[in-house]
Amino acid sequence: MTPMNQNVFYLDNSSFFAFFYKILYPIEWLMTHLLNIFHEALTFIGFQDGPGIAWVLSIVLLVVFVRLCILPLFVKQMNSMRKMQALQPKLKHIQDKYKGKTDPASREAMNRETMKLYADTGANPMGSCVPALIQSPVFMTMFYVLSSVSYIARGVKDPYGAFTVDVAKDIEATHVFNVSLADMFGTASGSGKITVGVFIALMCLTMFLSQYYNLRRNLPRESMQGQQYNMQRSMAFIFPVMYIFSGIAFPFAVLVYWLTNNVWTLAQTIVQVEHMPTPGSPAAETRAKRVHAREVRRREREGLPTIEEEALAKAKAAEAERGEKGHQRQQPSRKKSQPKSKRKK
């Protein structure tokens, strides 16, 4: 089956997905121009004679550019998730407190205590969802733009933005790692199938590492048990496996985008977990040791007292201050006598 015959419903104007892509058309138009600008810049600096590497690097640069633009949203999402993860032991305590109580008064009391906990800590259960909802259309658009190349080249879809028929044919004719950017697993040659398989395997691996690293390193130890944790751990294995079935149905250009996006997510997760860990998590304990060791080295380098010596000096000073106050005779305080006129009324 040729790429033109696959997933035609995906681009058909009467399909369910077409409604969303019509709404996202301005972003699609912008994505095509950004991709073309990156390609022109790369060919200008000497990539025009390479074996199609300019278009591959253009896709990589487009992913990096988009991820940099939405980086503030990611930071906000991670901070919200960090607060929610830190609250899990307290939320579990509230749930255990009212476990088995189904009367309206108990349910209302549980909801009231839960909302008070959110208000006191500044956590928002929807805080991690809103940024994701904003990011989703961007990634959905990138996926659509790269998937539409072969359809434009074959005349199934009208050109739009910077994706003219000639540009689409140029992208489709690009070969790198023995596979065309328009090839899928089923249409690639023998060596091309190996390339597509390697990319799909790397996509699954990077997604698994991102989820598993977050679960094992960034959850409070109290949360690493129970049914909810087991469910999260199971999903960390299930979602990457689903990539296998979806990866073989998409063009290689989409796989390049997907792998680049997953690698960025993995790197971002590692940086976030190591430098902004959830309190009480293994990553937070490791960071505390790292900060302590760095402070010890700084004091040694500058010839300052060690942390233990400074703590001992502060303890001695506090003990001396308490001893000095103990030797001082404090005058007893007397209550002021009220005037007789105020005593008797």
C-alpha positions, -999 to +999 in steps of 0.1 A: +000+000+000+015+034-010+017+063+014-009+081-008-035+054+000-027+053+037-044+076+062-063+095+035-091+100+060-065+119+081-063+147+054-098+144+040-117+176+045-148+156+055-129+136+082-133+142+120-097+154+123-100+179+095-121+202+117-093+207+142-067+212+115-088+239+099-088+257+132-050+253+135-043+264+100-024+296+110+000+276+131+003+251+102+011+279+078+038+293+102+053+258+107+058+253+070+076+287+067+098+280+097+108+246+083+116+262+049+136+290+065+157+265+085+163+245+053+174+276+033+197+286+062+213+251+063+217+249+025+233+284+026+260+273+050+269+242+029+244+214+035+230+214-001+253+187-013+247+164+016+225+132+013+193+149+023+206+159+058+194+195+054+157+186+056+164+162+085+183+189+104+155+214+095+130+191+113+153+188+143+157+226+145+120+231+142+114+209+172+141+226+192+127+261+183+091+251+193+103+235+225+122+266+234+091+287+228+070+266+251+097+262+277+080+286+302+049+265+300+069+234+307+085+250+338+051+260+351+038+225+345+067+209+363+064+232+393+027+224+395+034+186+393+062+190+419+038+205+443+011+179+437+036+151+441+048+165+474+012+166+486+005+129+479+013+116+514-009+143+530-037+136+505-034+099+512-037+107+549-069+126+543-083+098+522-075+072+548-091+093+574-124+092+557-120+058+541-153+038+542-174+069+552-199+076+525-223+099+544-226+134+530-211+151+561-179+130+558-176+135+521-180+172+526-154+173+553-129+154+532-134+178+503-131+208+526-098+195+541-085+187+506-093+221+493-077+237+524-045+217+518-044+230+482-050+266+493-023+264+521+004+250+498-006+269+466-010+237+446-035+234+418-046+200+406-053+215+372-020+234+370-002+206+351-031+201+327-035+236+314+000+239+300-003+205+284-036+216+267-018+246+253+012+225+241-010+198+224-022+219+195+014+229+187+026+193+186-005+182+168+002+208+141+038+198+137+027+162+133+001+172+106+026+194+087+052+166+084+025+140+075+010+161+047+042+163+026+036+132+005+000+141-001+010+176-014+037+160-036+011+136-051-017+162-055-040+146-029-038+178-008-036+214-020-003+233-013-003+257+017+021+280+033+057+274+021+049+238+011+045+241-026+044+209-048+081+214-056+091+217-019+070+187-010+086+167-038+120+178-026+113+166+009+098+134-003+128+127-025+152+132+004+170+100+014+190+096+046+201+064+064+189+045+034+153+056+038+132+084+023+115+110+046+082+099+030+088+062+036+070+042+062+080+008+076+059-010+050+072+010+020+109+012+030+135-011+015+152-038+036+179-015+050+154+013+053+132-010+075+161-014+098+165+024+100+128+029+107+129+001+133+159+016+151+141+050+153+109+034+166+130+015+192+148+047+203+114+065+205+101+038+228+133+038+249+134+076+254+097+078+264+102+049+288+133+065+304+115+099+308+085+083+326+105+058+346+131+083+357+104+106+370+087+078+389+118+063+405+136+096+412+111+123+417+083+108+438+083+111+476+092+077+491+058+076+508+041+076+473+062+047+460+036+022+471+000+014+467-024+009+438-019+043+422+019+040+421+016+005+406-007+019+379+017+047+371+045+022+368+025-001+345+017+029+323+054+036+320+057+003+302+025+003+283+027+037+265+062+031+249+049-003+236+020+016+219+046+036+200+056+004+181+021+002+165+018+039+157+054+043+146+052+018+117+022+037+103+038+072+100+064+087+075+100+087+085+099+125+087+074+122+116+096+097+133+125+122+131+103+148+147+090+123+173+124+110+183+139+146+186+109+156+207+114+126+230+151+132+234+144+168+244+117+156+269+141+131+284+169+157+288+144+182+302+131+157+327+166+148+339+175+185+344+142+192+361+144+162+385+180+168+394+177+206+400+141+210+410+132+177+427+101+170+447+107+173+484+111+139+501+121+122+468+153+103+462+164+131+438+159+156+466+181+136+489+208+133+462+206+170+456+209+178+493+241+157+494+254+173+463+248+208+477+264+198+510+295+185+492+298+217+471+296+238+502+323+218+519+346+222+489+339+260+489+348+264+526+380+244+521+390+265+491+383+297+510+398+286+543+365+289+562+354+268+591+336+236+582+299+233+584+302+211+615+326+236+632+303+265+624+273+246+639+294+237+670+304+274+674+268+285+671+257+258+697+284+270+721+274+306+717+237+298+723+247+278+754+268+307+767+239+331+761+215+309+780+240+306+809+245+343+811+208+349+812+205+323+840+229+342+862+210+374+858+184+380+885+151+390+870+129+414+889+094+401+897+067+419+878+039+434+898+004+441+886-006+478+887-033+484+913-064+498+899-079+530+914-105+525+940-131+542+918-126+514+892-125+486+917-161+492+930-188+500+907 
